[in-house]
Amino acid sequence: MLRLNRRTALLAGGAFGASALLGGCGQASRALLAADSQPENYPTVAALRFFAAELSRLTGGRLNVDVYPSEQLGSQNDTLELAQLGGIDFVRINSAPLNVLVPETLVPSLPFLFRSIDHMREAMDGEPGRAILGALEEHGLIGLAFYESGARSIYTVDRPVREPQDMAGLKIRVQTSDLFVSMIEAMGGNATPMAYGEVYQGMVQGVIDGAENNFPSYESSRHFEVAPVYSLTRHVMAPEIFAMSKRSWDKLSPADREAVLQAARASVPVMREIWDRRVIESREIITSAGVQFIEDVDRNAFSERMQPVWDFYADTPRLSMLVEDIRNMGASND
């Protein structure tokens, strides 16, 4: 587990502890807590609010959930550990903080694994997704559902990226993740880990030549103002993870557990609808701003470079099998 800071330690051990949340008969003595690092208007937060309303409806108002967005209860790492300790009941996090803890969560983050958003959704709704969520339980979490964050692509200050050779010499910002560093290097570029809040100035000052992210993040961060060339590499389509603290789960009655699962499943299409709409809106905004879209990217050329990355990170028979199961899903339909 990660080291708790003072504020989150107080949350874990004080009035927000699991024993204060749930009564012995499976009824909530007060509202349960759900944490999300994204701001109020983000699709994952909207999905959590839908989940909370649906869970209340299914349980006749016995189980109520208060949603705290914008890192109000701590960073993703903080809230992940709090959920393991039972100090937070529900958490929506990116898969990256889970990669070391739960190796199975690395699989959907592998570059060029998914052929399309539809392929990703089919895999995460199917047996591979259930296997990945199920792997969370031995680490103090109950995997409830996958939300998503779309397809990530490369954007640069002035250079289109159509094939691996175009990446040569480009310093591309990545999140602090060994997998993402390996991916950019395999694509032919120079990976530069950097805090998200430093990316805009990093491109202005020439510290980096570009970054990679989805349409909504590219638009909302205003990165398109300084990096107006967006190459549709669609290299990663890693979903987000919605989970419940196992300590809180264990205190629920079987009927209430089923209600939690039903509400979580119901929130997925809601989140996807909101996300798809947000992607369209973001693309319209950046198109109006004059962004150059590079559509003719040779994704096969990039994908062919990924086998060493897959071999290194999916380095057990179980992970390799998950990769192959995902690759084989719906191949004849694409």
Summary of the structure (lengths in Angstrom):
residues: 334
radius of gyration: 20.2
end to end distance: 40.6
largest distance: 62.2
contacts: 1143
relative contact order: 0.16
helix: 50%
strand: 17%
